[in-house]
Structure formats: structure tokens, C-alpha cells
């Protein structure tokens, strides 16, 4: 797995890009099947005990991460765009059925580009509502946390 550079579109974005030696169909499946997503989604030693995914534009997702002390961190969102094996776009601006969330934080755009030979260019772009939100996410460890999760994603998807 290599880490090429993808530039943010603006100063509210955080971007993680990897070349992963796993076909994009398997990476997409790992993002869209709840039982598979639970195996890699939270950075270890966190776990993902709950995931419910309605993967379609307008469908909701509910995912709970759990820390080693047993504290749960629920996340809810709505899919905005789904292009099988190519692109997933979701946001926490809505919870379900277009109900606005209390505090929108980001929209995530995931792209899966087939590079041939079973390799995929994977780009995770977190687009934040404000510069302050982006800075908060950066301080929370976006690159480290999302990087670790991407390593876990590649490992799990490679076994599918």
C-alpha cells in the first residue's frame, strides 16, 4: 500500500489517499456491508459493535464505535450519492429521512479508482462545514485514525 498525495479542494477539507492492492469491488463491499464494516471501521483498540447501513441515496447509516473502557460513540448519517464500486458520499448533516442533525460536522466523499491488476486508488475526503471543524478533526487525529482504519480496511477487504 502506498500513499500518494491528493490536495484538498479547499481549506475545510482533510484528504487521505492510498493505493491499495485490493480490487475496488472488495473495498466498496467493506464499506457497504454492515458485518464487514464492523470488522475494520474503528481504529483499534476501539471496536464497532453496531452498524446499520441502508446504502442508497437518501438511506441512513448508524454506526457505533466503542472505546476500550466501554464508552459508546454513536454516529448517524445519510448517504447522498452511491455509485457501486466507484463512489460513496455521506453526511452527518442529516440523521435519517432528511431529519437535520443537531450539529453537522462533515460530508465524506470516498472514491475507488480501478488502477488495474487488482489495485485501487482510494481517496477519503472529509469536507467540513467550517475551518474550525476541520481543525478540530485534524487535532482529533484524522490522518492517524483514518490511516489506521484504512490499513484495517485493506486487510479485511483483502480477505473477502
TORTIPA-561574 format. One record per residue (C-alpha): residue number from 1; residue in three letters; x, y, z. Coordinates in Angstrom, 3 decimals. Example, Ala and Ser with C-alpha at 12.3 -4.5 7.8 and 13.67 -1.06 7.14 Angstrom:
BEGIN
i, aa, u, v, w
1, ALA, 12.300, -4.500, 7.800
2, SER, 13.670, -1.060, 7.140
END
This chain:
BEGIN
i, aa, u, v, w
1, UNK, 0.000, 0.000, 0.000
2, UNK, 1.410, 3.403, -0.977
3, UNK, 0.383, 6.913, -0.011
4, UNK, 0.213, 9.346, -2.943
5, UNK, -0.705, 12.993, -2.373
6, UNK, -4.181, 14.337, -3.126
7, UNK, -4.665, 18.019, -2.429
8, UNK, -7.674, 19.334, -0.532
9, UNK, -10.213, 21.213, -2.652
10, UNK, -10.263, 23.994, -0.073
11, UNK, -9.186, 24.848, 3.473
12, UNK, -12.109, 22.936, 5.046
13, UNK, -11.049, 19.545, 3.633
14, UNK, -8.914, 16.745, 5.016
15, UNK, -7.842, 14.124, 2.477
16, UNK, -6.355, 10.665, 2.810
17, UNK, -5.193, 8.898, -0.356
18, UNK, -3.829, 5.366, -0.663
19, UNK, -3.004, 2.905, -3.397
20, UNK, -4.351, -0.378, -2.034
21, UNK, -3.578, -3.760, -3.590
22, UNK, -7.197, -4.869, -3.307
23, UNK, -9.834, -4.643, -6.075
24, UNK, -12.217, -1.727, -5.612
25, UNK, -15.234, -4.054, -5.542
26, UNK, -13.930, -5.571, -2.304
27, UNK, -13.152, -2.173, -0.754
28, UNK, -16.622, -0.926, -1.681
29, UNK, -18.165, -4.073, -0.203
30, UNK, -16.250, -3.479, 3.051
31, UNK, -17.826, -0.017, 3.258
32, UNK, -21.354, -1.143, 2.361
33, UNK, -21.927, -4.448, 4.192
34, UNK, -22.508, -3.919, 7.913
35, UNK, -20.987, -7.234, 9.044
36, UNK, -17.796, -6.474, 7.115
37, UNK, -17.651, -2.785, 8.140
38, UNK, -17.793, -3.751, 11.826
39, UNK, -14.506, -5.649, 11.399
40, UNK, -12.398, -2.605, 10.456
41, UNK, -14.256, 0.716, 10.915
42, UNK, -12.946, 1.842, 14.319
43, UNK, -9.223, 2.329, 14.957
44, UNK, -8.014, -0.441, 17.255
45, UNK, -8.309, -0.866, 20.199
46, UNK, -11.775, 0.680, 19.576
47, UNK, -14.426, -1.688, 18.203
48, UNK, -17.603, -1.286, 16.157
49, UNK, -20.341, -3.266, 17.929
50, UNK, -23.216, -1.865, 15.856
51, UNK, -23.657, -0.901, 12.210
52, UNK, -26.872, -0.483, 10.261
53, UNK, -26.464, 0.621, 6.637
54, UNK, -29.158, 1.468, 4.091
55, UNK, -26.775, 2.090, 1.202
56, UNK, -28.747, 4.179, -1.306
57, UNK, -29.114, 7.898, -1.902
58, UNK, -31.318, 9.071, 0.967
59, UNK, -30.665, 5.932, 3.018
60, UNK, -29.355, 6.243, 6.542
61, UNK, -26.401, 4.768, 8.341
62, UNK, -25.974, 4.277, 12.071
63, UNK, -22.606, 3.139, 13.345
64, UNK, -21.419, 2.914, 16.943
65, UNK, -17.768, 2.846, 17.947
66, UNK, -16.783, 1.643, 21.427
67, UNK, -13.608, 2.550, 23.312
68, UNK, -11.713, 0.042, 25.497
69, UNK, -13.499, 1.386, 28.616
70, UNK, -16.920, 0.537, 27.154
71, UNK, -17.941, 4.096, 26.182
72, UNK, -20.028, 4.222, 23.002
73, UNK, -19.744, 6.855, 20.282
74, UNK, -22.801, 6.651, 18.022
75, UNK, -22.670, 8.206, 14.558
76, UNK, -25.662, 8.735, 12.304
77, UNK, -25.801, 9.977, 8.764
78, UNK, -27.400, 9.828, 5.344
79, UNK, -25.987, 8.680, 2.013
80, UNK, -26.113, 11.417, -0.609
81, UNK, -24.640, 9.517, -3.565
82, UNK, -23.910, 5.854, -4.186
83, UNK, -22.137, 4.695, -7.345
84, UNK, -21.377, 0.990, -6.868
85, UNK, -17.647, 0.231, -6.712
86, UNK, -16.766, 3.847, -7.582
87, UNK, -18.069, 6.389, -5.084
88, UNK, -19.833, 6.823, -1.741
89, UNK, -20.908, 10.194, -0.372
90, UNK, -22.455, 10.530, 3.070
91, UNK, -23.002, 13.259, 5.623
92, UNK, -23.797, 13.698, 9.280
93, UNK, -25.831, 16.816, 8.439
94, UNK, -28.897, 14.554, 8.418
95, UNK, -29.696, 11.626, 10.668
96, UNK, -32.441, 9.740, 8.839
97, UNK, -35.194, 10.586, 6.385
98, UNK, -33.595, 14.002, 5.862
99, UNK, -34.006, 14.977, 9.511
100, UNK, -31.341, 17.626, 10.259
101, UNK, -28.735, 16.664, 12.852
102, UNK, -28.079, 18.818, 15.888
103, UNK, -24.549, 19.703, 14.775
104, UNK, -23.443, 18.934, 11.223
105, UNK, -19.710, 18.295, 11.122
106, UNK, -18.734, 16.880, 7.733
107, UNK, -19.546, 15.238, 4.449
108, UNK, -17.354, 12.328, 3.361
109, UNK, -16.599, 11.599, -0.290
110, UNK, -14.984, 8.211, -0.893
111, UNK, -13.721, 7.291, -4.342
112, UNK, -12.450, 3.929, -5.529
113, UNK, -10.465, 4.169, -8.796
114, UNK, -9.528, 0.936, -10.564
115, UNK, -5.802, 1.038, -11.382
116, UNK, -5.745, -2.418, -12.969
117, UNK, -4.011, -5.517, -11.696
118, UNK, -6.222, -5.621, -8.603
119, UNK, -5.041, -2.238, -7.291
120, UNK, -7.289, 0.660, -6.280
121, UNK, -6.648, 4.342, -5.733
122, UNK, -8.684, 5.027, -2.599
123, UNK, -9.418, 8.637, -1.657
124, UNK, -11.259, 9.611, 1.534
125, UNK, -12.136, 13.310, 1.547
126, UNK, -13.718, 14.785, 4.684
127, UNK, -15.373, 18.100, 3.818
128, UNK, -16.114, 20.118, 6.937
129, UNK, -18.697, 22.835, 7.393
130, UNK, -16.171, 25.256, 8.871
131, UNK, -12.421, 25.718, 9.130
132, UNK, -12.816, 25.277, 12.881
133, UNK, -14.472, 21.875, 12.338
134, UNK, -11.600, 20.839, 10.062
135, UNK, -9.056, 21.967, 12.645
136, UNK, -10.921, 20.056, 15.371
137, UNK, -10.933, 16.904, 13.233
138, UNK, -7.240, 17.340, 12.482
139, UNK, -6.457, 17.668, 16.221
140, UNK, -8.598, 14.575, 16.906
141, UNK, -6.059, 12.688, 14.784
142, UNK, -7.760, 12.450, 11.387
143, UNK, -4.659, 11.320, 9.476
144, UNK, -3.542, 8.833, 12.102
145, UNK, -7.030, 7.469, 12.870
146, UNK, -8.294, 7.314, 9.310
147, UNK, -4.904, 5.975, 8.224
148, UNK, -5.106, 3.128, 10.748
149, UNK, -8.684, 2.388, 9.702
150, UNK, -7.606, 2.350, 6.044
151, UNK, -4.918, -0.212, 6.905
152, UNK, -7.607, -2.277, 8.662
153, UNK, -9.958, -1.806, 5.677
154, UNK, -7.292, -3.088, 3.273
155, UNK, -6.591, -6.127, 5.459
156, UNK, -10.263, -7.077, 5.873
157, UNK, -11.210, -6.379, 2.238
158, UNK, -8.211, -8.358, 1.015
159, UNK, -9.677, -11.454, 2.685
160, UNK, -13.129, -11.119, 1.081
END
